[in-house]
Amino acid sequence: MTNSVLVTGGTGTVGRIVVDHLTTAGKDVRILSRGRRRRQHADVEHVVGDVRTGDGLDAALDGVDTIVHCVYPTEHLVAAAKRAGSPHLVYVSIVGIDRVPFGLYRKMLANERVIAESGLPWTVMRATQFHDLIAFILRMLAKPPVMALPSGLRFQPVDVRDVGERLASLALGEPVERAPDFGGPQVRALDDLARSYLAIVGRRRLIMPIRLPGKVFRGVRAGGLTAPEHAAGTITFEQYLDQQLGAGQLPYRDAIRAYLPRRPGKES
């Protein structure tokens, strides 16, 4: 039975949601970061460690039953977990990393292999692109008066709240190795998402479709980043935008942090 859980990236986009659900379930939760952070919950312990170098990981994993790994480097964490008595390792990955030849996806696929071959009890769940990321991309593309929009791209955006809830549920259960993929409620063309975005944020732009060459865009056009048979998310892109605008914010910076590896000197 899971009692103590370490969440790497527990102050990040998905990690915060995981921490909320685990604390609600009454679990002893620790958050791993490179430096001290303001407490999200009074009863959550913050521990200092670095998954890139391995510093502090042995102490952070002492007595831990389960790890929810919400950042990318894995090698040092896997080694420390094996020394700590083989806790259940839950990792969040991205749908399509084996179908779209993008550099970051190759790194994440390598991380999955490290986990699967580690000998640890493990669970890996791949999720589709977050609403936050799609909104960020569209915001950048909508800056000029003419919105040059890559044509034919298809996404299945999912809300981080749905993903975090599923990850917490997996962390509370037994290891399943490859969990079912987790996709948003709808597969959408990028131009369709762009029109919704412009309407909701109140911008008028002329959309100019452009066809981008290369294997990466060909893979995305073919639906490589979607999982239509696993449309488990409940919050649509429009609902997400309405909620964010109602709260007076769109978390674009968090979206980028969620998808790009940490730079040296930044906290995990």
C-alpha positions as CSV (number, residue, x, y, z in Angstrom):
1,M,0.0,0.0,0.0
2,T,1.3,3.4,-0.9
3,N,1.9,5.7,2.0
4,S,4.8,8.0,1.1
5,V,5.2,9.5,-2.3
6,L,8.0,11.7,-3.8
7,V,6.9,14.0,-6.6
8,T,9.7,15.3,-8.8
9,G,8.6,18.5,-10.4
10,G,5.9,18.8,-7.8
11,T,5.7,22.6,-8.1
12,G,5.3,22.4,-11.9
13,T,2.3,22.3,-14.3
14,V,1.3,18.7,-13.7
15,G,3.1,18.1,-10.5
16,R,1.0,20.6,-8.5
17,I,-2.1,18.7,-9.5
18,V,-0.6,15.4,-8.6
19,V,0.4,16.7,-5.2
20,D,-3.1,18.1,-4.6
21,H,-4.8,14.7,-5.3
22,L,-2.3,12.7,-3.2
23,T,-2.6,15.0,-0.2
24,T,-6.4,14.8,-0.5
25,A,-6.0,11.0,-0.4
26,G,-4.1,11.3,2.9
27,K,-0.7,10.4,1.6
28,D,2.6,11.5,3.0
29,V,3.9,13.7,0.1
30,R,7.4,15.1,-0.6
31,I,8.3,17.5,-3.3
32,L,11.7,17.3,-4.8
33,S,13.2,20.6,-6.1
34,R,16.7,22.0,-6.6
35,G,16.1,24.7,-4.0
36,R,13.7,25.6,-1.2
37,R,10.3,26.7,-2.5
38,R,7.2,28.3,-0.9
39,R,5.1,25.6,0.5
40,Q,2.1,24.6,-1.6
41,H,0.5,22.7,1.4
42,A,1.5,23.1,5.0
43,D,1.7,19.3,5.4
44,V,3.9,18.7,2.3
45,E,7.6,18.2,2.8
46,H,10.0,19.9,0.4
47,V,13.3,18.2,-0.1
48,V,16.3,19.4,-2.0
49,G,17.8,17.3,-4.7
50,D,18.9,17.3,-8.4
51,V,17.7,14.6,-10.8
52,R,20.4,15.8,-13.3
53,T,23.3,15.2,-11.0
54,G,21.9,12.8,-8.4
55,D,22.8,15.1,-5.5
56,G,20.4,14.7,-2.6
57,L,18.4,11.9,-4.2
58,D,19.3,9.2,-1.6
59,A,18.1,11.3,1.3
60,A,15.0,12.4,-0.7
61,L,14.0,8.7,-1.4
62,D,14.5,7.4,2.1
63,G,11.3,5.6,3.1
64,V,9.5,6.4,-0.1
65,D,7.0,3.8,-1.5
66,T,6.2,5.6,-4.8
67,I,7.8,8.2,-7.1
68,V,5.8,10.3,-9.5
69,H,8.4,11.6,-11.9
70,C,7.2,14.8,-13.7
71,V,10.5,16.0,-15.1
72,Y,12.7,14.5,-17.8
73,P,16.1,13.2,-16.6
74,T,15.8,9.6,-15.3
75,E,19.2,7.9,-15.0
76,H,20.2,9.2,-11.6
77,L,16.7,8.9,-10.2
78,V,16.5,5.3,-11.3
79,A,19.8,4.5,-9.8
80,A,18.8,6.1,-6.5
81,A,15.5,4.3,-6.5
82,K,17.2,0.9,-6.8
83,R,19.4,1.8,-3.9
84,A,16.3,2.8,-1.9
85,G,14.6,-0.5,-2.1
86,S,12.8,-0.3,-5.5
87,P,9.8,2.0,-5.0
88,H,7.1,2.1,-7.7
89,L,8.2,4.6,-10.3
90,V,5.4,6.5,-12.2
91,Y,6.5,8.5,-15.2
92,V,4.5,10.9,-17.4
93,S,5.5,10.9,-21.0
94,I,4.0,12.2,-24.3
95,V,1.9,10.4,-26.8
96,G,3.6,9.9,-30.2
97,I,7.2,10.1,-29.1
98,D,7.8,6.9,-31.0
99,R,6.0,8.2,-34.2
100,V,7.2,11.8,-34.5
101,P,11.1,12.2,-34.9
102,F,11.5,15.3,-32.7
103,G,14.7,15.7,-30.6
104,L,12.9,16.0,-27.3
105,Y,10.7,13.0,-28.0
106,R,13.8,10.9,-28.7
107,K,15.1,11.8,-25.2
108,M,11.8,10.9,-23.6
109,L,11.7,7.6,-25.4
110,A,15.1,6.9,-24.1
111,N,13.9,7.7,-20.6
112,E,11.1,5.3,-21.0
113,R,13.6,2.6,-22.0
114,V,15.7,3.3,-18.9
115,I,12.7,2.9,-16.7
116,A,11.4,-0.2,-18.4
117,E,14.8,-1.9,-18.2
118,S,15.6,-0.8,-14.6
119,G,14.1,-3.7,-12.7
120,L,12.0,-1.3,-10.7
121,P,8.2,-1.7,-10.5
122,W,7.1,0.9,-13.0
123,T,4.2,2.7,-14.7
124,V,4.5,5.0,-17.7
125,M,1.6,7.0,-19.0
126,R,1.8,9.0,-22.2
127,A,-0.4,12.1,-22.4
128,T,-1.3,14.3,-25.4
129,Q,-0.3,17.9,-25.7
130,F,-1.6,20.2,-22.9
131,H,-4.1,23.0,-23.6
132,D,-1.5,25.4,-22.1
133,L,1.0,24.5,-24.9
134,I,-1.5,24.8,-27.7
135,A,-2.7,28.2,-26.3
136,F,0.9,29.4,-26.1
137,I,1.6,28.4,-29.7
138,L,-1.5,30.2,-31.0
139,R,-0.8,33.3,-28.9
140,M,2.7,33.5,-30.6
141,L,1.3,32.9,-34.0
142,A,-1.4,35.5,-33.5
143,K,1.0,38.4,-32.7
144,P,1.3,39.6,-36.3
145,P,-1.7,40.9,-38.2
146,V,-1.6,37.9,-40.5
147,M,-1.6,34.5,-38.7
148,A,0.7,32.2,-40.6
149,L,-0.6,28.8,-39.6
150,P,1.0,25.5,-40.3
151,S,-1.6,23.5,-42.3
152,G,-2.9,20.0,-41.7
153,L,-1.5,19.6,-38.1
154,R,-3.7,17.7,-35.8
155,F,-3.7,17.7,-32.0
156,Q,-5.7,16.3,-29.1
157,P,-5.2,18.9,-26.4
158,V,-5.8,17.7,-22.8
159,D,-6.1,19.6,-19.5
160,V,-3.3,19.3,-16.9
161,R,-6.0,18.8,-14.3
162,D,-7.2,15.6,-16.0
163,V,-3.7,14.3,-16.5
164,G,-2.7,15.1,-12.9
165,E,-5.7,13.3,-11.5
166,R,-5.0,10.2,-13.6
167,L,-1.3,10.2,-12.6
168,A,-2.2,10.4,-8.9
169,S,-4.6,7.5,-9.4
170,L,-1.8,5.4,-11.0
171,A,0.5,6.3,-8.2
172,L,-2.0,5.0,-5.6
173,G,-2.4,1.7,-7.5
174,E,-0.2,-1.3,-8.4
175,P,2.5,-0.9,-11.2
176,V,1.0,-1.6,-14.6
177,E,4.1,-0.8,-16.8
178,R,2.6,0.8,-19.9
179,A,-0.6,2.4,-18.8
180,P,-3.2,3.3,-21.5
181,D,-2.5,6.6,-23.2
182,F,-4.4,9.6,-22.0
183,G,-5.8,12.0,-24.6
184,G,-8.0,15.1,-24.5
185,P,-11.7,14.8,-25.4
186,Q,-11.3,15.9,-29.0
187,V,-8.9,15.5,-31.9
188,R,-8.8,18.9,-33.6
189,A,-7.1,20.5,-36.6
190,L,-4.8,23.4,-35.6
191,D,-6.8,25.8,-37.8
192,D,-10.0,24.8,-36.0
193,L,-8.3,25.4,-32.6
194,A,-6.9,28.7,-33.9
195,R,-10.4,30.0,-34.8
196,S,-11.7,29.1,-31.4
197,Y,-8.7,30.8,-29.7
198,L,-9.2,34.0,-31.7
199,A,-12.9,34.1,-31.0
200,I,-12.5,33.6,-27.3
201,V,-9.7,36.0,-26.7
202,G,-11.3,38.6,-29.0
203,R,-8.8,38.9,-31.8
204,R,-9.3,39.2,-35.5
205,R,-6.6,37.8,-37.7
206,L,-6.3,36.8,-41.3
207,I,-5.3,33.1,-41.3
208,M,-2.7,32.2,-43.9
209,P,-2.1,28.4,-44.1
210,I,1.5,27.3,-44.8
211,R,2.7,23.8,-45.4
212,L,5.8,23.0,-43.5
213,P,8.2,20.3,-44.8
214,G,10.0,17.6,-42.9
215,K,9.5,14.3,-41.1
216,V,8.3,16.0,-37.8
217,F,5.5,17.9,-39.4
218,R,4.6,15.0,-41.6
219,G,4.2,12.9,-38.5
220,V,2.0,15.5,-36.8
221,R,-0.2,15.8,-39.9
222,A,-0.6,12.0,-39.9
223,G,-2.0,12.2,-36.3
224,G,1.2,11.0,-34.6
225,L,0.5,13.1,-31.5
226,T,-3.1,11.9,-31.0
227,A,-4.7,9.0,-29.3
228,P,-8.3,9.1,-30.5
229,E,-9.0,5.7,-29.0
230,H,-8.0,7.1,-25.5
231,A,-10.0,10.3,-25.4
232,A,-10.2,10.2,-21.6
233,G,-9.9,13.9,-20.8
234,T,-13.1,15.8,-19.9
235,I,-12.2,19.5,-20.3
236,T,-12.3,20.9,-23.9
237,F,-9.9,23.5,-25.3
238,E,-12.8,26.1,-25.3
239,Q,-13.7,25.3,-21.7
240,Y,-10.0,25.7,-20.7
241,L,-9.7,29.1,-22.4
242,D,-13.0,30.4,-20.9
243,Q,-11.8,29.3,-17.4
244,Q,-8.4,30.9,-17.8
245,L,-9.7,34.1,-19.1
246,G,-12.3,34.2,-16.4
247,A,-9.4,33.9,-13.9
248,G,-7.6,36.7,-15.7
249,Q,-4.7,34.6,-16.9
250,L,-3.3,32.2,-19.4
251,P,-0.3,30.2,-18.1
252,Y,1.9,30.4,-21.1
253,R,5.1,30.3,-19.2
254,D,4.1,27.2,-17.4
255,A,3.2,25.6,-20.7
256,I,6.7,26.0,-22.1
257,R,8.4,24.9,-18.8
258,A,6.3,21.7,-19.0
259,Y,7.6,20.8,-22.4
260,L,11.2,21.9,-22.5
261,P,14.1,20.4,-20.4
262,R,15.3,22.5,-17.5
263,R,18.2,24.8,-18.2
264,P,21.2,24.7,-15.8
265,G,20.6,26.8,-12.7
266,K,16.8,26.3,-12.9
267,E,14.9,24.3,-10.3
268,S,13.4,21.0,-11.1
